[in-house]
Amino acid sequence: VQFHPEASPGPHDARYLFMRFVEMMEQRSA
């Protein structure tokens, strides 16, 4: 990740990355 989510006013970028991470984990365990 090339940016710092905490530096931006909103958590949307971090939330997007987190949700994508969760999706990859779910597919991996399936």
C-alpha positions in Angstrom: 0.0 0.0 0.0 1.5 3.3 -1.1 -0.5 5.6 1.0 -1.4 6.2 4.7 -5.2 5.8 5.2 -5.0 7.6 8.6 -3.8 10.7 6.8 -6.9 11.0 4.7 -10.1 12.6 6.2 -12.2 9.5 5.6 -11.7 5.7 6.3 -13.2 4.7 2.9 -9.9 3.7 1.4 -8.9 1.5 4.3 -12.4 0.0 4.5 -12.1 -0.9 0.8 -8.8 -2.6 1.3 -10.0 -4.4 4.4 -13.1 -5.7 2.7 -11.0 -6.9 -0.2 -8.6 -8.6 2.2 -11.6 -10.4 3.9 -12.9 -11.6 0.5 -9.5 -13.1 -0.3 -9.3 -14.8 3.0 -12.8 -16.3 2.6 -11.9 -17.6 -0.9 -8.7 -19.0 0.3 -10.4 -21.0 3.2 -13.2 -22.2 0.9 
